[in-house]
Amino acid sequence: MRFWLKISFVLILLLFVLITAISSFLPDSIKKFAPVKTEIALGLDLKGGSQIVLEMDQRQLLDDRLEQIKDSIKASMRDRKLGLVRYTNVKTDESTITISARNKDGIESIKDRINSQQILEFKGWDIDIDGLDITYTIKDETIKKLTYDALVRTQDIVRRRIDSLGNKEVAIYQQGRKYIVVELPGVEDPKQIKDLIGKTAKLTFHLVVDKETSNPKEVIELPIQNFPDQTITVEKKFSMDGGSLNNAFMGFDARTNMPNIVMEFTSEGMRLFGDLTEENVGELFAIVMDGEVLSYPRISEAIYSKQANITGRFSEKEAQDLALLLKSGALPTSLDVVEENTIGAGLGAKSINRGIISILVGFTLVILLIALMYRRICWVVIVSLTFNISMILILLSIAGATLTLSGIAGIILTLGMAVDANILSFEMIRDKLRSGMHPIQASSEGFKRAWQTILDANITTIIPALILFQFGSGAVKGFAMTLILGILTTLFSNVFISKRLFMMWVNNLKLYHNSSEIPLK
């Protein structure tokens, strides 16, 4: 009687775990009855949607970096606290910066100033002196590091921009040295996403100047947003950039009730903005994003505040999108959409059905094999495997991971590994029974001997799986994720499910008084 009570409890617990695991795949009419609801994010190949391949502009990235270094060198040479260093020109080429000295004595002064200010990491640059020209050439290794760092930062910014829209099922990963792949399950028209991630969102603050009285080399003309035919002349050198921002969000102007953008500065940004406004009271200054003037207010007084507003003729959506871009940060360089693919929802549904069928077929074949080999004891394997698959699905939901077709392949592989662990345990028990050992003792010793082999086999499998997860992407990463979880649940189910159920069954077989009648023999 006690045995059947225990079995009933196990079956009820198994049913609870199973319903919890598959609740994500149930219709809403049935899902509401699930005791605990799980949500498993489905990948592009299962749900349908869009895939966008973005290419990072490496040439622009390097050019921008060289220009930044060029400006730093010029500023360093004019540093009055350290003393002026005379030079005639600073120019950049594809991968070089050349500084022209006035005379031979100035060559060492220029090198010492650049060295003392740590403008260049000299291990990453080659130096060559030709007459009065000092040429620094960036090494290939330095370019690769610059590109890799920019790609990582770009991936993070793209993720933050998309996450802010509330879409948590998006998969974003690197492909090669200059591509980022964005998979959008359930999104068949990704226009809004492309508009968001395609903008560099480089924010700068420039003083507005008079075109007629300014040096043409030190000013630029920029179009006004929403009025491309109108331009405004500003200083080429910006006074502040978006790195001084801590946050940004949409607000409403207190006077006009029109949407605006509220910027929150960092402590350093507040100081810079305060100094900028204090030194230029009465002047116009332009707030520029990606080469377009968003607004150009007049500075009426010094503003030492954590917040400032960008006003303009924004719709609510425009203000929200601009605030989102400012909050997520500027891309290191521009991104171009080089490939776009769409998978229909119908094709995704077919993939789900095929995946479920493949799991059921694999499960059934495994159970038939176990039934042929071990007869009545196959019920232990059925319970153990069902619990195993259910735990994988629950852990995927808890981890917020995405289930893909390759992930289903990982689950099927886990089935085979879990059965292998059970077969190994049963064969060890069978050997002990043949040697004449008592069934209870044989069962305990069999599981004990099999455990070390099972552990070793799973450790050797989980190591490459971890490597695949760390360095893989897309389908490879999805496969590695389910395989890792499957290994962990297999070890757990072997010790706490298979062993305990088998020992419970042996302890209650009072019908059998000797080892020859145990079905495993």
Secondary structure, 3 states (H helix, E strand, C coil): CHHHHHHHHHHHHHHHHHHHHHHHHCCHHHHCCCCCCCCCEECHHHHCEEEEEEEECHHHHHHHHHHHHHHHHHHHHCCCCCCCCCEEEEEECCCEEEEEECCHHHHHHHHHHHHHCCCCCHHHEEEEEECCEEEEEECHHHHHHHHHHHHHHHHHHHHHHHHCCCCCCCEEEEECCCEEEEEEECCCCCHHHHHHHCCCCCEEEEEECCCCCCCHHHEEEEEECCEEEEEEEEECCCCEEHHHEEEEEEEECCCCCCEEEEEEECHHHHHHHHHHHHHCCCCEEEEEECCEEEECCECCCCCCCCEEEECCCCCHHHHHHHHHHHHHCCCCCCEEEEEEEEECHHHHHHHHHHHHHHHHHHHHHHHHHHHHHHHHHHHHHHHHHHHHHHHHHHHHHHHCCEECHHHHHHHHHHHHHHHHHHHHHHHHHHHHHHCCCCHHHHHHHHHHHHHHHHHHHHHHHHHHHHHHHHHCCCHHHHHHHHHHHHHHHHHHHHHHHHHHHHHHHHHCCCCCCCHHHCCCC
